[in-house]
Amino acid sequence: MSKFLSPEWFDQCRRLAADFPERPGAGARIQYVLQRSDGEIHYSLVLEDGRLVSASLGDIADPDVTLTLPYADSVAIHKGELDPNQAFREGRMKSTGMMQKLMSVMPILWPPPARRPASTARRYRTFHEQLKEVTEF
C-alpha cells in the first residue's frame, strides 16, 4: 500500500500506466492544486500521446491546465465515489488553461463507465482500479 500522493504512490502511478496505449494527440501538462485547511498540495501529471510520462509532487513549469479542488474531493474521485464531471458541474473542481488539452486526456484521467465496450477505456479503468487497490487514503 502507498499513501495517497506519497512518492511511492507516484511510483505506482508510473508503473501501472507503463503500458498505456498510444493515443496520438492526447496530451496535457496538468497542474493539480488540492486545497486543505492547513494549506495546499500541488502535484502534476504529464501525458503525451496518451502515455503518462511524468507524475510527481510539486509544481510543473508551463502547465497547459490547472485543476483546483478540495483535497477531500480529490480523494473521493480517486476512490470512485465522486464523478469528476459532477465536481465540475457543481463548481467543486475549477480549471484554468487550455480546455482542449484537458478534453484530449479526459478519457484517460476519467474513463467512461464500464457499459462502454472500448478496449482502451477498459485499460484506463483497470489502471484506476489497480491504483485504488494499492492506495492508502
Secondary structure as UniProt FT lines:
FT   STRAND          2..3
FT   TURN            4..5
FT   HELIX           7..16
FT   TURN            17..19
FT   TURN            24..25
FT   STRAND          28..36
FT   TURN            37..38
FT   STRAND          39..48
FT   TURN            49..50
FT   STRAND          51..57
FT   STRAND          65..70
FT   HELIX           71..79
FT   HELIX           84..89
FT   TURN            90..91
FT   STRAND          94..97
FT   HELIX           99..109
FT   TURN            114..115
FT   HELIX           119..133
FT   STRAND          135..136
//
